[in-house]
Amino acid sequence: MNSFEDPAAWEPPPARHRGWLAVRFVASLLYWPVHVLLCVLIFGAVMAWAAVMDVVTAFSELAERAAERQGDLLTGPMSLPSWYVGLREVRHEGDADYYRARVDRAIARRTRRVSRPRPTSPPGRRIPLRAYRGAGPRYVADRALAQGRRLRPSDVRRELNLYWPAPDTDKG
């Protein structure tokens, strides 16, 4: 059974032990400078790659499609790892009200951006577990559906995949 279909997966995960959170927080602090350096190096590589591919794609349509796929592979390591723990997570672990307020603000902000006449953000959104850990995926899904968002199947133990449906152009 997929986690999307498992009713137990939709409940908030149990609070993590404070000692392990502290250890992971210290490891995260030590990793942060390495991560920033990695991001700068990847950014430089992407810029160099883009300069080369700008010349190559001017002559080949096939190379242009391949370059678009390669760009996503290069920028993937720039996101924080799943074990990363910030100070906010250490301070508010197990506080469901804090996470619910945070989810409400984030969904309202994204809905405002997408529902403008000229949207300022893409209609799809992946929300990592770190953003809704205390509230649970069921709370996020209920709030998102109330705002007009829709769910795509995803592993709710890691992230939720939401999207804003296209407006109906059929005005019968």
C-alpha positions in Angstrom: 0.0 0.0 0.0 1.3 3.4 -0.9 1.7 6.0 1.9 -0.8 8.2 0.1 -3.4 5.5 0.6 -2.4 4.5 4.2 -4.7 6.2 6.8 -2.0 6.0 9.4 0.4 8.1 7.3 -1.9 11.1 7.4 -1.5 11.5 11.1 1.2 13.8 12.6 4.5 11.9 13.2 5.5 11.4 16.8 7.7 14.1 18.4 11.4 13.4 18.2 13.6 13.0 21.2 15.1 16.3 22.4 18.6 14.8 22.8 18.7 13.5 19.2 17.4 16.9 17.9 20.2 18.7 19.8 22.8 16.4 18.2 21.3 16.8 14.7 21.1 20.6 15.3 24.9 20.7 16.1 25.6 18.6 13.1 23.5 21.0 11.0 25.4 24.0 12.3 28.7 22.3 11.3 27.3 21.3 7.9 25.9 24.8 7.0 29.3 26.3 5.8 30.0 23.2 3.7 26.5 23.5 2.2 26.9 27.2 1.4 30.3 26.4 -0.3 28.7 23.5 -2.2 25.9 25.9 -3.4 28.4 28.5 -4.6 30.4 25.8 -6.5 27.2 24.4 -8.1 26.1 27.9 -9.0 29.4 28.5 -10.7 29.2 25.1 -12.5 25.7 25.9 -13.7 26.8 29.3 -15.0 29.7 27.7 -16.9 27.4 25.0 -18.2 24.9 27.5 -19.3 27.5 29.5 -21.2 28.6 26.4 -23.1 25.1 25.1 -23.7 24.0 28.5 -25.0 26.3 28.1 -27.9 25.5 24.4 -28.4 21.7 24.8 -28.2 21.8 27.5 -30.8 22.6 24.8 -33.4 20.7 21.7 -32.1 17.1 21.3 -30.9 17.9 17.9 -29.4 20.7 19.4 -27.3 18.3 22.1 -26.1 15.9 19.5 -24.6 18.8 17.5 -23.1 20.2 20.7 -21.5 16.9 21.4 -19.8 16.9 18.0 -18.2 20.5 18.4 -17.1 19.8 21.7 -15.4 17.5 20.0 -12.9 20.1 17.4 -12.1 22.7 20.1 -11.3 20.4 22.1 -9.0 19.1 19.1 -7.0 21.9 19.0 -4.4 21.3 22.7 -3.5 18.3 21.8 -1.2 19.0 21.0 2.4 19.3 17.3 3.4 16.4 15.6 5.2 18.4 15.2 8.4 19.0 18.9 8.7 17.4 20.5 11.8 17.1 24.2 12.3 16.6 26.1 15.5 12.9 26.5 14.8 12.5 22.8 14.8 14.4 22.3 18.0 12.3 25.0 19.8 8.9 23.9 18.5 9.1 20.1 18.3 5.7 18.7 19.3 3.9 22.1 19.3 1.0 21.4 17.0 -0.5 24.9 17.3 2.8 26.5 16.1 2.9 24.2 13.0 -0.8 24.8 12.2 -0.3 28.6 12.3 2.7 28.2 10.1 0.9 26.0 7.6 -2.1 28.4 7.5 0.2 31.4 6.7 2.2 29.5 4.0 -0.9 28.2 2.2 -2.6 31.6 2.4 0.5 33.3 1.0 0.9 30.8 -1.8 -2.8 31.1 -2.7 -2.6 34.9 -2.9 0.5 34.6 -5.2 -1.2 32.0 -7.5 -4.6 33.5 -7.7 -3.5 36.9 -8.9 -4.4 37.8 -12.5 -0.7 37.4 -13.4 0.5 34.7 -11.0 3.9 35.3 -9.4 4.6 31.7 -8.6 4.1 28.4 -10.3 0.9 26.5 -9.7 2.6 23.4 -8.4 4.1 23.1 -4.9 6.0 20.4 -3.0 5.8 20.9 0.8 8.4 19.0 2.7 7.7 17.2 6.0 9.8 19.8 7.9 7.1 22.4 7.2 4.1 20.4 8.6 5.7 17.9 11.0 3.7 19.0 14.1 0.4 19.5 12.2 0.3 16.4 10.1 -0.4 15.9 6.3 -4.2 15.6 6.9 -4.3 19.2 8.3 -2.3 20.6 5.4 -4.5 18.7 2.9 -7.7 20.0 4.5 -6.4 23.6 4.5 -5.1 23.4 1.0 -8.4 21.9 -0.3 -10.3 24.8 1.4 -8.1 27.3 -0.5 -8.8 25.6 -3.8 -5.6 23.6 -4.1 -5.6 19.9 -5.2 -3.4 17.0 -4.1 -1.2 14.8 -6.3 -0.2 11.4 -5.1 3.0 11.6 -3.2 4.8 10.1 -0.2 3.1 11.9 2.6 5.7 10.7 5.1 8.2 12.9 3.2 6.3 15.6 1.3 2.9 16.7 0.0 2.5 17.6 -3.6 -0.1 20.3 -4.2 -1.1 22.1 -7.3 -3.5 24.9 -8.3 -6.0 23.6 -10.9 -6.3 25.6 -14.2 -9.3 27.9 -14.3 -12.3 26.7 -16.3 -12.3 28.3 -19.6 -15.7 26.8 -20.5 -18.1 29.6 -19.6 -21.1 27.7 -21.2 
